[in-house]
Structure formats: C-alpha cells, structure tokens
Amino acid sequence: MTMIVTNGLQEMNWSIRVTVTHTPTFQADELKTLSFGPHGIVNFLDGFVLIGTPLPPKEKDLEKRKFGDVNHKEAKKNAITCLREACLHGCCFPPFTGQLPLIPNPAAATTPPRCEFAAATASSLHPQAQFTDHESLPSLADSFGYFNKAYPQYSHTHKADQIRAQEYPHLCLSNHVCLDYIGHCLFSSSSSSNSQFFDVVYKSVSLNSQLLYGGEESELETRLRKRIMSFMNVSEDDYFMVFTANKSSAFKLLADNYPFHTNKNLLTVYDCESEAVEEMTESASKRGTRVRSAEFLWPSLRIQSGKLRRTMVSRTNKRRTTKGLFVFPLQSSLTGARYSYLWMSIAQENGWHVLLDASALGAKDMETLGLSLFHPDFLICSFYKIFGENPSGFGCLFIKKSIASLFNKSSIETSRGIVSLVPAQAPEFELSKQDLAGPSSVSEYDLDESQSRRNEMGISESSDLECRGLDHADSLGLILISSRVRYLVNWLVNALMSLHHPNSENGLSLVRIYGPKVRIDRGPAVAFNLFDWKGEKIDPKIVQKLADRNNISLSCGSLRHVWLTDTSRYDEEGSIVEADRSGANKRKENSHSGFYVLLASPGFLTNFEDMYRLWAFVSRFLDADFVEKERWRYLALNQTIVEV
C-alpha cells in the first residue's frame, strides 16, 4: 500500500510517500522501533513495515528521490524534522536515532531519544531523588526552575498560558485544578454569553432516515457541524455526521442499528470500564452477537498482541466476508497507553468494520499522520461547553458514506439518542428536564413557537458562532499541544514516583502508577493509587473526596480485561502477588472484575502549577495520620454544635 500524505508539512508544500508492506519473518509485539535514515522512517508491528519517504513538491507526483543539490538536501532535512515531530504524536512512535539493521544509518546518534528524554525527566525534580515528607518538597518556584531547565522547549508553549489567562480567568479566580475532563472544549469563559447559545432536544427519527434524508437542519446545526468536521479533520465528502446526546448515546445508537444479525462479532480494545462500551456490548449481546475483548498484560498493561491478532485475522484463504465490528481507541483514556494505528489496517484487511473511539484523543490529534493513512468506517467523539466550568455538551457519530447502506435494513423506526441543536431558550421559555426525557418530548410546533417568541424578543439564531475553545486549539497546533502535554504528564509521573514512605525497609512507594511510566510516547492520562506505610491501598474514593476539598478534580476508573500470567496475579488492592514456587497460586485467566484507580487527565490548558499542586496534595499522604486528621477536621467543620 502506497499513499501520499501531506499532514504536518503543508507550510513547506512537502508530502510523505508512505508504503506499508508485510514481512512475516519479523516478529514484534508492538510498534517499537523507528529510524530516520536515507530511506525515511520505518515502523514495525507484527511483521508490518511502514516506510515514509519525504518528497519535495516537484517530485511527489513522479515519486522520484533526487536530492543532489544543496537546497534539496536542506529541504529533505527540514521535512524529516517536521515528520519526526508529527510522528511523536501520530502513527509512529518517537524516533530511534540509533542504527537499525534494515536501514543502516552511520550518521545517526548513538543515544536513543527515549533515553535522552528519560534522563531529562529524571533531572526535572530537585536533586534529591526521593521525598519522604511533604514539607521537604521544593517550592513551586524552585520546581518550575528545574522543570524549565530539563525541558527548555516548554517555554515555547507560553501562548497556551496566555490563552488560559485571557480566556479562562475562572480557573485562576476559583483556584481550581481540573484534571477530570476528557473530550474537546467548545467555548471559553470569556465568551460565556455564548456558552448557552444552544439547547439539545431529542429527535424522533431512525438512523437510516437521518442518513438518507437528513431532515431540516437549522443554520446553527449546519455551522456547528462544519466547524466540528473541520476541527476533527474529517471530510464532508466522505462522512455523515450525526449529533447525539452524549458519547454513550452514540455507541448505543450504532449498536442498535449495526447489522449484527449477519456480522455476528463485536471485538473491543479497552483496558478500563466504559459506560459507553457497556451500552454497546449489552445491545449487541441481546441480538446474539459474540462479544470479545482484547486482553492486557500485567503489569505493563500492553495489548496481548498475539492473541488479538489471532482473533482478528482470517483463518482461511477463502473470500472474506464481513466479520463484525472492531471498536478501537487510539489510546487508553485511563492509563495513557498508546496503541498502533496499524490495528485498524489489520482489522479492515480481515473483513472487520472499524469504529475509532476518538473521545480520549487530545486537541488536534486527528491531524496526525496515522489518521491520514487509515480511515475508520465509524468515528465517535464528544464535546463539552467550557473547560473547568460547564461539562455539558453532546456526542458526534461519524459514518463513512460508502457504507451507509448497511443501515438500510434496520428495523428500528425511532433511534434513541439522535438530537438536534436548537438556539438557546430565553429563561422564561427554557425547556424543563422532563421535556428532554425522551425522543418525542419536543414537537416541531413547540420549537417553531419558541423560535417565534425568541424573534419577538430580538434573539437571533444567526448571531456569530464562535467556538473559541476549538479556535484556541487550532491556533496552538498539534506539535505545540503534544509537546506541552508530554512534558507535563511525564513530570507528574516522575514526581509521583519520587514519594516514598519514611522508615520503610524497602523504601515503600506512596504511589503506584498503572500502565506506562515515564515515556516520550505516553498519552495524557495517569492512572494511579496510593498505599499507606503498611502497603495497604487507600480507598480511591476517599482520595478523590479529599482532593476535591483541596480544589483538585480527579476521576476514578476501573481497570478491566487484564491478563494474569502463570507467575503472578493481582489482588483486590491492585498489588502484584508473586506465586509460590510450588505453583499453588498459579492462575492463567482473564480478569473481568478489575479494581478502581485514580485518574488525572491533563490537557493543553493545564499548566505546571496544576501538576505541582497535585504532587503537593498527594505528598501529604506520607503523613500516616493525614486521612484520619482530615476526617475529624471535616466532621468538626460540618457540625452545627461542637461539644467540648
């Protein structure tokens, strides 16, 4: 497969020729290695080789590689640099500049950037490597100084700090650290007058009818749909877009209408509990669908790729029929583990329809190189109104136009979950919660009558539509956002792992990180739990409540589908328990029960002070009596009468 890709190189008018081939003799569990050399870039995934070659403007059509003169050599160097930056957050893992046997590159550096980044992260804290007392932590100013010294490129992201200060002043005024948002921000608080410029009402329509006829679309919906498709880098020529009440509604809508009666398999890739995925699996199971999930190796929580591939790949050479639906997120919304785009290619080549769950992606991630190569059949994402202030919003379901005929035979007359966006009601005419309870709650007459009254009041639907949140992400760009979040999330992981209980024989860690630790290619999500000096897990819900009292918003999630090896297992506390040598404790099973963990999800509006405040809060648990003190303090503050 050969394609010409231009994402990330538009300003230079360069493109990338990407070739995907199959090499059965090469064995790898995950997408691991990347080399920038005379042949461009190379990636490996279970025998697949992905090669990207920079092509100058005059040669991209001829596909010739002549770089004889100085200008072309410099242009090629710049193109590879740009591709390297794009691939750090795209379909390729970070560049390995050492020498690879398949592509010799004697000029490459001897130290892989992964190691360089890990060393820089290790130096981003105070020279004291471990902290056993919350009072011994360096100050915010000193910590920020070490941080900037370790990551000098972070200063280039100051535009994000300016946007935060000017457009989201409520974050500073409320002194609130928001680490519990997943999705895309539509508006800013500085344009709060527009924050309620639409209401969500259910439509009484089937998905098939919505795709065939669309229905009458308001100017508001048209403009918002175009803006979202542009932001998501999705072409209106290739995809339909359907507004849904939320992410879960989008999953259920697709599950209810997908032809599972003929395509009898549903395969998901999630290492955590997801309400939306459970809605889909429940709907599919009721229709006799075979539901399976990928499994994840403990303790790395990497995909057990061999088993997943055997599940996906056709066992015969006969003509393939459609197997079913493959539901795939590009990264874990809980652990931050990233997965290769090539899983989508493997699925499509073996007769699966692919649903890409893009709800956990960061801003601008849809512009990465990988999504220019692999076009999913379905795509789901979600949007909220204002970061740190208004989490309400809606979901979006994208359906490739070339497969829309799949839903022609759907017997569902009314699909629950499809919504319309209508201009916001004036306060005296707002719809009640009961009105929004079902698909037939609002009639066309009610909407027309409401619009007439709005017009009488001088409220116009055609007012300027400013999605300032999306505009801010566009102005910052993919490389700046991904770099900023990469520095912050890795510093946080390193800082949390530096906390150790005092007087413990083995330097017992306060924090246990689940999934990837310090990695240049990890996603912007950190799953962790806290353990006391006796090694017992502190209830995540208690930690979450205490964090909330300190104006820090964290989420809780549940790890699922973790594969237990022959020699280890995890208990209900999330601890690794080694099996005895007699084999009495040996187990080899897939655990579906899981256990709860805390989740911190930084975004491009997160700053260093947010990360430091979370670190400082967690460090207080080094005090063995901290939880008990807080419990008594809380009771005392909430008592109407304090007995002495």
Summary of the structure (lengths in Angstrom):
residues: 644
radius of gyration: 25.8
end to end distance: 78.6
largest distance: 88.1
contacts: 2065
relative contact order: 0.14
helix: 36%
strand: 21%
